[in-house]
Amino acid sequence: MLKKIGVWKWLHKDYEKNGLVYRDIQVLADLYMNYFNHRTLAYEPLLEPWYIHTSVTQFTRYTQQEIVLNSQKMLNINMTFGMAMTIKKIKERVLESMK
């Protein structure tokens, strides 16, 4: 689904050279998240739009993988009173359902 709307891009190459495996995985994502504030009856941003590029490289089958996360923007998480109340309600409902 995310591939269709162009939010998620996945590039994967797996090469076999002289019995050794070379891996190069690239993931590009544009992340954002909204939550519903019951007090104002409106959606509010929890995560501001954030573009991230992740790459995983492994030069041979026997070496460690190198994982790199890059972003040009700072990750902004909005914590408001409405969000705190939503988290509190979720916690209460989860604890109530475990009884």
DONUKOL-539152 format. One record per atom (N, C-alpha, C, O): residue in three letters; residue number from 0; y negated, x, z negated. Coordinates in steps of 0.02 Angstrom, whole numbers, plus 50000, padded with zeros to 5 digits. Last residue first. Example, Ala and Ser with C-alpha at 12.3 -4.5 7.8 and 13.67 -1.06 7.14 Angstrom:
BEGIN
residuo:SER	num:1	Y:50112	X:50642	Z:49646
residuo:SER	num:1	Y:50053	X:50684	Z:49643
residuo:SER	num:1	Y:49998	X:50645	Z:49606
residuo:SER	num:1	Y:49943	X:50670	Z:49598
residuo:ALA	num:0	Y:50284	X:50660	Z:49610
residuo:ALA	num:0	Y:50225	X:50615	Z:49610
residuo:ALA	num:0	Y:50165	X:50660	Z:49610
residuo:ALA	num:0	Y:50166	X:50712	Z:49577
***
This chain:
BEGIN
residuo:LYS	num:98	Y:50370	X:49608	Z:48330
residuo:LYS	num:98	Y:50397	X:49579	Z:48268
residuo:LYS	num:98	Y:50460	X:49539	Z:48281
residuo:LYS	num:98	Y:50490	X:49511	Z:48235
residuo:MET	num:97	Y:50315	X:49644	Z:48447
residuo:MET	num:97	Y:50369	X:49686	Z:48422
residuo:MET	num:97	Y:50400	X:49659	Z:48359
residuo:MET	num:97	Y:50451	X:49685	Z:48337
residuo:SER	num:96	Y:50208	X:49562	Z:48469
residuo:SER	num:96	Y:50268	X:49550	Z:48509
residuo:SER	num:96	Y:50327	X:49591	Z:48485
residuo:SER	num:96	Y:50385	X:49575	Z:48501
residuo:GLU	num:95	Y:50114	X:49618	Z:48383
residuo:GLU	num:95	Y:50139	X:49551	Z:48368
residuo:GLU	num:95	Y:50204	X:49537	Z:48407
residuo:GLU	num:95	Y:50250	X:49505	Z:48381
residuo:LEU	num:94	Y:50086	X:49738	Z:48448
residuo:LEU	num:94	Y:50117	X:49740	Z:48381
residuo:LEU	num:94	Y:50147	X:49672	Z:48363
residuo:LEU	num:94	Y:50200	X:49669	Z:48331
residuo:VAL	num:93	Y:50027	X:49684	Z:48564
residuo:VAL	num:93	Y:50088	X:49725	Z:48569
residuo:VAL	num:93	Y:50123	X:49727	Z:48502
residuo:VAL	num:93	Y:50184	X:49719	Z:48499
residuo:ARG	num:92	Y:49916	X:49618	Z:48509
residuo:ARG	num:92	Y:49967	X:49579	Z:48545
residuo:ARG	num:92	Y:50032	X:49618	Z:48552
residuo:ARG	num:92	Y:50086	X:49590	Z:48547
residuo:GLU	num:91	Y:49843	X:49726	Z:48454
residuo:GLU	num:91	Y:49867	X:49671	Z:48411
residuo:GLU	num:91	Y:49923	X:49632	Z:48445
residuo:GLU	num:91	Y:49972	X:49614	Z:48412
residuo:LYS	num:90	Y:49815	X:49800	Z:48572
residuo:LYS	num:90	Y:49855	X:49829	Z:48517
residuo:LYS	num:90	Y:49884	X:49774	Z:48472
residuo:LYS	num:90	Y:49943	X:49777	Z:48455
residuo:ILE	num:89	Y:49734	X:49709	Z:48640
residuo:ILE	num:89	Y:49798	X:49731	Z:48669
residuo:ILE	num:89	Y:49843	X:49759	Z:48615
residuo:ILE	num:89	Y:49903	X:49743	Z:48613
residuo:LYS	num:88	Y:49625	X:49702	Z:48552
residuo:LYS	num:88	Y:49665	X:49642	Z:48565
residuo:LYS	num:88	Y:49733	X:49660	Z:48594
residuo:LYS	num:88	Y:49784	X:49631	Z:48576
residuo:LYS	num:87	Y:49579	X:49836	Z:48561
residuo:LYS	num:87	Y:49601	X:49809	Z:48496
residuo:LYS	num:87	Y:49645	X:49747	Z:48506
residuo:LYS	num:87	Y:49697	X:49740	Z:48473
residuo:ILE	num:86	Y:49542	X:49842	Z:48695
residuo:ILE	num:86	Y:49596	X:49886	Z:48670
residuo:ILE	num:86	Y:49623	X:49859	Z:48605
residuo:ILE	num:86	Y:49684	X:49860	Z:48594
residuo:THR	num:85	Y:49436	X:49750	Z:48689
residuo:THR	num:85	Y:49493	X:49737	Z:48732
residuo:THR	num:85	Y:49553	X:49778	Z:48710
residuo:THR	num:85	Y:49609	X:49753	Z:48707
residuo:MET	num:84	Y:49348	X:49818	Z:48605
residuo:MET	num:84	Y:49375	X:49753	Z:48583
residuo:MET	num:84	Y:49437	X:49735	Z:48624
residuo:MET	num:84	Y:49485	X:49706	Z:48598
residuo:ALA	num:83	Y:49317	X:49927	Z:48686
residuo:ALA	num:83	Y:49349	X:49938	Z:48621
residuo:ALA	num:83	Y:49381	X:49874	Z:48595
residuo:ALA	num:83	Y:49436	X:49876	Z:48567
residuo:MET	num:82	Y:49253	X:49861	Z:48792
residuo:MET	num:82	Y:49317	X:49896	Z:48804
residuo:MET	num:82	Y:49354	X:49908	Z:48739
residuo:MET	num:82	Y:49415	X:49901	Z:48736
residuo:GLY	num:81	Y:49138	X:49815	Z:48725
residuo:GLY	num:81	Y:49184	X:49767	Z:48756
residuo:GLY	num:81	Y:49253	X:49798	Z:48769
residuo:GLY	num:81	Y:49304	X:49766	Z:48760
residuo:PHE	num:80	Y:49078	X:49936	Z:48694
residuo:PHE	num:80	Y:49101	X:49893	Z:48640
residuo:PHE	num:80	Y:49152	X:49843	Z:48666
residuo:PHE	num:80	Y:49203	X:49829	Z:48634
residuo:THR	num:79	Y:49139	X:50059	Z:48811
residuo:THR	num:79	Y:49089	X:50013	Z:48784
residuo:THR	num:79	Y:49119	X:49974	Z:48727
residuo:THR	num:79	Y:49179	X:49979	Z:48713
residuo:MET	num:78	Y:49161	X:50199	Z:48895
residuo:MET	num:78	Y:49188	X:50167	Z:48836
residuo:MET	num:78	Y:49133	X:50125	Z:48805
residuo:MET	num:78	Y:49085	X:50152	Z:48777
residuo:ASN	num:77	Y:49194	X:50259	Z:49050
residuo:ASN	num:77	Y:49146	X:50217	Z:49014
residuo:ASN	num:77	Y:49181	X:50183	Z:48956
residuo:ASN	num:77	Y:49226	X:50142	Z:48966
residuo:ILE	num:76	Y:49216	X:50417	Z:49108
residuo:ILE	num:76	Y:49252	X:50362	Z:49077
residuo:ILE	num:76	Y:49201	X:50323	Z:49035
residuo:ILE	num:76	Y:49170	X:50351	Z:48991
residuo:ASN	num:75	Y:49203	X:50520	Z:49244
residuo:ASN	num:75	Y:49163	X:50479	Z:49198
residuo:ASN	num:75	Y:49205	X:50420	Z:49174
residuo:ASN	num:75	Y:49227	X:50378	Z:49214
residuo:LEU	num:74	Y:49233	X:50680	Z:49291
residuo:LEU	num:74	Y:49267	X:50618	Z:49278
residuo:LEU	num:74	Y:49228	X:50579	Z:49225
residuo:LEU	num:74	Y:49220	X:50602	Z:49169
residuo:MET	num:73	Y:49119	X:50756	Z:49406
residuo:MET	num:73	Y:49145	X:50751	Z:49338
residuo:MET	num:73	Y:49179	X:50682	Z:49331
residuo:MET	num:73	Y:49157	X:50633	Z:49360
residuo:LYS	num:72	Y:49163	X:50808	Z:49573
residuo:LYS	num:72	Y:49126	X:50767	Z:49525
residuo:LYS	num:72	Y:49158	X:50769	Z:49457
residuo:LYS	num:72	Y:49218	X:50781	Z:49451
residuo:GLN	num:71	Y:49250	X:50883	Z:49644
residuo:GLN	num:71	Y:49180	X:50903	Z:49648
residuo:GLN	num:71	Y:49138	X:50866	Z:49597
residuo:GLN	num:71	Y:49083	X:50888	Z:49579
residuo:SER	num:70	Y:49408	X:50940	Z:49592
residuo:SER	num:70	Y:49363	X:50884	Z:49601
residuo:SER	num:70	Y:49292	X:50911	Z:49601
residuo:SER	num:70	Y:49275	X:50956	Z:49563
residuo:ASN	num:69	Y:49579	X:50990	Z:49593
residuo:ASN	num:69	Y:49509	X:51003	Z:49609
residuo:ASN	num:69	Y:49470	X:50939	Z:49615
residuo:ASN	num:69	Y:49495	X:50889	Z:49641
residuo:LEU	num:68	Y:49722	X:51061	Z:49526
residuo:LEU	num:68	Y:49683	X:50999	Z:49531
residuo:LEU	num:68	Y:49610	X:51018	Z:49542
residuo:LEU	num:68	Y:49582	X:51058	Z:49505
residuo:VAL	num:67	Y:49872	X:51140	Z:49566
residuo:VAL	num:67	Y:49799	X:51147	Z:49563
residuo:VAL	num:67	Y:49768	X:51078	Z:49571
residuo:VAL	num:67	Y:49784	X:51042	Z:49618
residuo:ILE	num:66	Y:50018	X:51221	Z:49525
residuo:ILE	num:66	Y:49987	X:51155	Z:49530
residuo:ILE	num:66	Y:49912	X:51164	Z:49519
residuo:ILE	num:66	Y:49891	X:51191	Z:49467
residuo:GLU	num:65	Y:50150	X:51313	Z:49582
residuo:GLU	num:65	Y:50080	X:51318	Z:49563
residuo:GLU	num:65	Y:50047	X:51251	Z:49577
residuo:GLU	num:65	Y:50047	X:51226	Z:49633
residuo:GLN	num:64	Y:50314	X:51340	Z:49525
residuo:GLN	num:64	Y:50267	X:51301	Z:49565
residuo:GLN	num:64	Y:50197	X:51311	Z:49538
residuo:GLN	num:64	Y:50187	X:51318	Z:49477
residuo:GLN	num:63	Y:50401	X:51498	Z:49523
residuo:GLN	num:63	Y:50370	X:51440	Z:49490
residuo:GLN	num:63	Y:50324	X:51404	Z:49539
residuo:GLN	num:63	Y:50298	X:51433	Z:49586
residuo:THR	num:62	Y:50538	X:51541	Z:49633
residuo:THR	num:62	Y:50475	X:51554	Z:49599
residuo:THR	num:62	Y:50448	X:51490	Z:49568
residuo:THR	num:62	Y:50469	X:51434	Z:49585
residuo:TYR	num:61	Y:50649	X:51511	Z:49708
residuo:TYR	num:61	Y:50659	X:51540	Z:49641
residuo:TYR	num:61	Y:50595	X:51556	Z:49604
residuo:TYR	num:61	Y:50597	X:51583	Z:49549
residuo:ARG	num:60	Y:50615	X:51469	Z:49833
residuo:ARG	num:60	Y:50655	X:51424	Z:49792
residuo:ARG	num:60	Y:50658	X:51447	Z:49719
residuo:ARG	num:60	Y:50668	X:51406	Z:49674
residuo:THR	num:59	Y:50444	X:51521	Z:49856
residuo:THR	num:59	Y:50516	X:51526	Z:49868
residuo:THR	num:59	Y:50552	X:51478	Z:49821
residuo:THR	num:59	Y:50522	X:51450	Z:49776
residuo:PHE	num:58	Y:50319	X:51462	Z:49835
residuo:PHE	num:58	Y:50329	X:51509	Z:49890
residuo:PHE	num:58	Y:50403	X:51521	Z:49906
residuo:PHE	num:58	Y:50420	X:51530	Z:49964
residuo:GLN	num:57	Y:50247	X:51311	Z:49811
residuo:GLN	num:57	Y:50303	X:51352	Z:49787
residuo:GLN	num:57	Y:50323	X:51396	Z:49845
residuo:GLN	num:57	Y:50342	X:51372	Z:49898
residuo:THR	num:56	Y:50111	X:51209	Z:49764
residuo:THR	num:56	Y:50139	X:51260	Z:49808
residuo:THR	num:56	Y:50195	X:51297	Z:49773
residuo:THR	num:56	Y:50192	X:51311	Z:49713
residuo:VAL	num:55	Y:50017	X:51066	Z:49765
residuo:VAL	num:55	Y:50075	X:51097	Z:49733
residuo:VAL	num:55	Y:50104	X:51146	Z:49783
residuo:VAL	num:55	Y:50121	X:51127	Z:49839
residuo:SER	num:54	Y:49855	X:51001	Z:49738
residuo:SER	num:54	Y:49902	X:51037	Z:49781
residuo:SER	num:54	Y:49957	X:51069	Z:49738
residuo:SER	num:54	Y:49944	X:51095	Z:49684
residuo:THR	num:53	Y:49739	X:50870	Z:49741
residuo:THR	num:53	Y:49792	X:50904	Z:49704
residuo:THR	num:53	Y:49837	X:50940	Z:49754
residuo:THR	num:53	Y:49855	X:50912	Z:49806
residuo:HIS	num:52	Y:49580	X:50811	Z:49728
residuo:HIS	num:52	Y:49625	X:50845	Z:49775
residuo:HIS	num:52	Y:49675	X:50884	Z:49733
residuo:HIS	num:52	Y:49655	X:50927	Z:49693
residuo:ILE	num:51	Y:49488	X:50663	Z:49696
residuo:ILE	num:51	Y:49527	X:50720	Z:49671
residuo:ILE	num:51	Y:49573	X:50746	Z:49726
residuo:ILE	num:51	Y:49602	X:50707	Z:49765
residuo:TYR	num:50	Y:49345	X:50570	Z:49659
residuo:TYR	num:50	Y:49386	X:50597	Z:49713
residuo:TYR	num:50	Y:49422	X:50659	Z:49686
residuo:TYR	num:50	Y:49391	X:50702	Z:49656
residuo:TRP	num:49	Y:49303	X:50426	Z:49576
residuo:TRP	num:49	Y:49316	X:50498	Z:49566
residuo:TRP	num:49	Y:49365	X:50521	Z:49619
residuo:TRP	num:49	Y:49421	X:50495	Z:49624
residuo:PRO	num:48	Y:49203	X:50295	Z:49514
residuo:PRO	num:48	Y:49238	X:50324	Z:49571
residuo:PRO	num:48	Y:49242	X:50400	Z:49566
residuo:PRO	num:48	Y:49192	X:50434	Z:49554
residuo:GLU	num:47	Y:49228	X:50280	Z:49335
residuo:GLU	num:47	Y:49183	X:50281	Z:49392
residuo:GLU	num:47	Y:49220	X:50312	Z:49451
residuo:GLU	num:47	Y:49266	X:50351	Z:49440
residuo:LEU	num:46	Y:49333	X:50181	Z:49242
residuo:LEU	num:46	Y:49327	X:50246	Z:49275
residuo:LEU	num:46	Y:49279	X:50239	Z:49334
residuo:LEU	num:46	Y:49289	X:50196	Z:49377
residuo:LEU	num:45	Y:49285	X:50054	Z:49208
residuo:LEU	num:45	Y:49313	X:50097	Z:49156
residuo:LEU	num:45	Y:49310	X:50169	Z:49181
residuo:LEU	num:45	Y:49288	X:50214	Z:49144
residuo:PRO	num:44	Y:49160	X:49937	Z:49250
residuo:PRO	num:44	Y:49197	X:49998	Z:49268
residuo:PRO	num:44	Y:49222	X:50035	Z:49206
residuo:PRO	num:44	Y:49185	X:50045	Z:49158
residuo:GLU	num:43	Y:49196	X:49763	Z:49223
residuo:GLU	num:43	Y:49154	X:49822	Z:49210
residuo:GLU	num:43	Y:49194	X:49884	Z:49228
residuo:GLU	num:43	Y:49255	X:49885	Z:49222
residuo:TYR	num:42	Y:49189	X:49591	Z:49264
residuo:TYR	num:42	Y:49223	X:49655	Z:49269
residuo:TYR	num:42	Y:49173	X:49712	Z:49259
residuo:TYR	num:42	Y:49116	X:49709	Z:49282
residuo:ALA	num:41	Y:49147	X:49463	Z:49143
residuo:ALA	num:41	Y:49134	X:49501	Z:49205
residuo:ALA	num:41	Y:49176	X:49565	Z:49204
residuo:ALA	num:41	Y:49196	X:49590	Z:49152
residuo:LEU	num:40	Y:49122	X:49397	Z:49021
residuo:LEU	num:40	Y:49158	X:49364	Z:49075
residuo:LEU	num:40	Y:49143	X:49397	Z:49143
residuo:LEU	num:40	Y:49129	X:49363	Z:49192
residuo:THR	num:39	Y:49076	X:49458	Z:48910
residuo:THR	num:39	Y:49026	X:49443	Z:48961
residuo:THR	num:39	Y:49056	X:49406	Z:49020
residuo:THR	num:39	Y:49019	X:49385	Z:49065
residuo:ARG	num:38	Y:49198	X:49459	Z:48838
residuo:ARG	num:38	Y:49136	X:49438	Z:48805
residuo:ARG	num:38	Y:49082	X:49418	Z:48856
residuo:ARG	num:38	Y:49047	X:49369	Z:48847
residuo:HIS	num:37	Y:49297	X:49511	Z:48915
residuo:HIS	num:37	Y:49301	X:49440	Z:48897
residuo:HIS	num:37	Y:49236	X:49414	Z:48865
residuo:HIS	num:37	Y:49223	X:49354	Z:48866
residuo:ASN	num:36	Y:49292	X:49614	Z:49047
residuo:ASN	num:36	Y:49260	X:49606	Z:48982
residuo:ASN	num:36	Y:49258	X:49532	Z:48965
residuo:ASN	num:36	Y:49221	X:49494	Z:48997
residuo:PHE	num:35	Y:49418	X:49687	Z:49135
residuo:PHE	num:35	Y:49383	X:49624	Z:49126
residuo:PHE	num:35	Y:49357	X:49619	Z:49055
residuo:PHE	num:35	Y:49396	X:49620	Z:49007
residuo:TYR	num:34	Y:49394	X:49846	Z:49216
residuo:TYR	num:34	Y:49428	X:49803	Z:49168
residuo:TYR	num:34	Y:49386	X:49740	Z:49159
residuo:TYR	num:34	Y:49326	X:49740	Z:49173
residuo:ASN	num:33	Y:49427	X:49962	Z:49349
residuo:ASN	num:33	Y:49385	X:49912	Z:49317
residuo:ASN	num:33	Y:49427	X:49875	Z:49265
residuo:ASN	num:33	Y:49488	X:49872	Z:49271
residuo:MET	num:32	Y:49433	X:50125	Z:49415
residuo:MET	num:32	Y:49467	X:50073	Z:49377
residuo:MET	num:32	Y:49415	X:50027	Z:49344
residuo:MET	num:32	Y:49366	X:50050	Z:49315
residuo:TYR	num:31	Y:49470	X:50243	Z:49543
residuo:TYR	num:31	Y:49422	X:50206	Z:49504
residuo:TYR	num:31	Y:49460	X:50150	Z:49470
residuo:TYR	num:31	Y:49514	X:50129	Z:49492
residuo:LEU	num:30	Y:49499	X:50384	Z:49649
residuo:LEU	num:30	Y:49519	X:50342	Z:49593
residuo:LEU	num:30	Y:49459	X:50306	Z:49563
residuo:LEU	num:30	Y:49405	X:50333	Z:49557
residuo:ASP	num:29	Y:49560	X:50443	Z:49789
residuo:ASP	num:29	Y:49496	X:50418	Z:49766
residuo:ASP	num:29	Y:49512	X:50367	Z:49712
residuo:ASP	num:29	Y:49536	X:50312	Z:49727
residuo:ALA	num:28	Y:49656	X:50588	Z:49829
residuo:ALA	num:28	Y:49651	X:50520	Z:49802
residuo:ALA	num:28	Y:49579	X:50505	Z:49781
residuo:ALA	num:28	Y:49543	X:50549	Z:49759
residuo:LEU	num:27	Y:49773	X:50688	Z:49908
residuo:LEU	num:27	Y:49702	X:50672	Z:49905
residuo:LEU	num:27	Y:49696	X:50600	Z:49881
residuo:LEU	num:27	Y:49727	X:50555	Z:49910
residuo:VAL	num:26	Y:49891	X:50811	Z:49892
residuo:VAL	num:26	Y:49877	X:50742	Z:49877
residuo:VAL	num:26	Y:49801	X:50733	Z:49869
residuo:VAL	num:26	Y:49769	X:50768	Z:49829
residuo:GLN	num:25	Y:50006	X:50918	Z:49968
residuo:GLN	num:25	Y:49935	X:50904	Z:49957
residuo:GLN	num:25	Y:49926	X:50830	Z:49945
residuo:GLN	num:25	Y:49952	X:50789	Z:49983
residuo:ILE	num:24	Y:50127	X:51041	Z:49952
residuo:ILE	num:24	Y:50113	X:50969	Z:49945
residuo:ILE	num:24	Y:50039	X:50960	Z:49929
residuo:ILE	num:24	Y:50013	X:50992	Z:49883
residuo:ASP	num:23	Y:50233	X:51152	Z:50013
residuo:ASP	num:23	Y:50161	X:51143	Z:50009
residuo:ASP	num:23	Y:50148	X:51067	Z:50009
residuo:ASP	num:23	Y:50158	X:51034	Z:50059
residuo:ARG	num:22	Y:50365	X:51267	Z:49991
residuo:ARG	num:22	Y:50339	X:51199	Z:49984
residuo:ARG	num:22	Y:50263	X:51199	Z:49979
residuo:ARG	num:22	Y:50234	X:51242	Z:49947
residuo:TYR	num:21	Y:50496	X:51353	Z:50057
residuo:TYR	num:21	Y:50425	X:51356	Z:50046
residuo:TYR	num:21	Y:50400	X:51284	Z:50044
residuo:TYR	num:21	Y:50412	X:51246	Z:50090
residuo:VAL	num:20	Y:50652	X:51426	Z:50018
residuo:VAL	num:20	Y:50614	X:51365	Z:50030
residuo:VAL	num:20	Y:50540	X:51377	Z:50014
residuo:VAL	num:20	Y:50523	X:51408	Z:49963
residuo:LEU	num:19	Y:50760	X:51538	Z:50102
residuo:LEU	num:19	Y:50711	X:51526	Z:50049
residuo:LEU	num:19	Y:50669	X:51464	Z:50068
residuo:LEU	num:19	Y:50654	X:51452	Z:50126
residuo:GLY	num:18	Y:50839	X:51567	Z:50211
residuo:GLY	num:18	Y:50872	X:51541	Z:50151
residuo:GLY	num:18	Y:50825	X:51526	Z:50094
residuo:GLY	num:18	Y:50847	X:51504	Z:50041
residuo:ASN	num:17	Y:50742	X:51602	Z:50306
residuo:ASN	num:17	Y:50788	X:51653	Z:50280
residuo:ASN	num:17	Y:50821	X:51630	Z:50215
residuo:ASN	num:17	Y:50830	X:51669	Z:50169
residuo:LYS	num:16	Y:50656	X:51462	Z:50273
residuo:LYS	num:16	Y:50649	X:51526	Z:50306
residuo:LYS	num:16	Y:50694	X:51576	Z:50271
residuo:LYS	num:16	Y:50684	X:51591	Z:50212
residuo:GLU	num:15	Y:50617	X:51300	Z:50284
residuo:GLU	num:15	Y:50674	X:51341	Z:50267
residuo:GLU	num:15	Y:50667	X:51405	Z:50307
residuo:GLU	num:15	Y:50673	X:51404	Z:50369
residuo:TYR	num:14	Y:50484	X:51202	Z:50217
residuo:TYR	num:14	Y:50510	X:51248	Z:50267
residuo:TYR	num:14	Y:50570	X:51286	Z:50241
residuo:TYR	num:14	Y:50573	X:51302	Z:50181
residuo:ASP	num:13	Y:50402	X:51059	Z:50202
residuo:ASP	num:13	Y:50458	X:51093	Z:50170
residuo:ASP	num:13	Y:50490	X:51137	Z:50223
residuo:ASP	num:13	Y:50520	X:51111	Z:50270
residuo:LYS	num:12	Y:50253	X:50977	Z:50167
residuo:LYS	num:12	Y:50288	X:51021	Z:50214
residuo:LYS	num:12	Y:50342	X:51057	Z:50175
residuo:LYS	num:12	Y:50330	X:51083	Z:50120
residuo:HIS	num:11	Y:50157	X:50834	Z:50153
residuo:HIS	num:11	Y:50212	X:50871	Z:50125
residuo:HIS	num:11	Y:50246	X:50912	Z:50179
residuo:HIS	num:11	Y:50264	X:50886	Z:50232
residuo:LEU	num:10	Y:50020	X:50742	Z:50104
residuo:LEU	num:10	Y:50044	X:50788	Z:50154
residuo:LEU	num:10	Y:50098	X:50831	Z:50123
residuo:LEU	num:10	Y:50087	X:50862	Z:50071
residuo:TRP	num:9	Y:49949	X:50591	Z:50078
residuo:TRP	num:9	Y:50002	X:50634	Z:50054
residuo:TRP	num:9	Y:50026	X:50677	Z:50112
residuo:TRP	num:9	Y:50049	X:50652	Z:50163
residuo:LYS	num:8	Y:49816	X:50497	Z:50019
residuo:LYS	num:8	Y:49841	X:50536	Z:50075
residuo:LYS	num:8	Y:49891	X:50587	Z:50048
residuo:LYS	num:8	Y:49876	X:50622	Z:49999
residuo:TRP	num:7	Y:49745	X:50345	Z:49979
residuo:TRP	num:7	Y:49794	X:50395	Z:49959
residuo:TRP	num:7	Y:49818	X:50431	Z:50020
residuo:TRP	num:7	Y:49838	X:50400	Z:50069
residuo:VAL	num:6	Y:49661	X:50256	Z:50037
residuo:VAL	num:6	Y:49640	X:50284	Z:49973
residuo:VAL	num:6	Y:49684	X:50345	Z:49956
residuo:VAL	num:6	Y:49662	X:50390	Z:49921
residuo:GLY	num:5	Y:49691	X:50184	Z:50152
residuo:GLY	num:5	Y:49660	X:50249	Z:50159
residuo:GLY	num:5	Y:49637	X:50281	Z:50094
residuo:GLY	num:5	Y:49597	X:50328	Z:50096
residuo:ILE	num:4	Y:49763	X:50070	Z:50151
residuo:ILE	num:4	Y:49691	X:50062	Z:50143
residuo:ILE	num:4	Y:49654	X:50129	Z:50143
residuo:ILE	num:4	Y:49594	X:50131	Z:50134
residuo:LYS	num:3	Y:49894	X:50120	Z:50169
residuo:LYS	num:3	Y:49866	X:50075	Z:50218
residuo:LYS	num:3	Y:49790	X:50070	Z:50212
residuo:LYS	num:3	Y:49756	X:50066	Z:50263
residuo:LYS	num:2	Y:49921	X:50193	Z:50054
residuo:LYS	num:2	Y:49915	X:50229	Z:50118
residuo:LYS	num:2	Y:49880	X:50185	Z:50170
residuo:LYS	num:2	Y:49840	X:50210	Z:50210
residuo:LEU	num:1	Y:49935	X:50095	Z:49958
residuo:LEU	num:1	Y:49876	X:50138	Z:49955
residuo:LEU	num:1	Y:49866	X:50176	Z:50020
residuo:LEU	num:1	Y:49809	X:50191	Z:50039
residuo:MET	num:0	Y:50060	X:50042	Z:50000
residuo:MET	num:0	Y:50000	X:50000	Z:50000
residuo:MET	num:0	Y:49937	X:50044	Z:50000
residuo:MET	num:0	Y:49891	X:50030	Z:50038
***
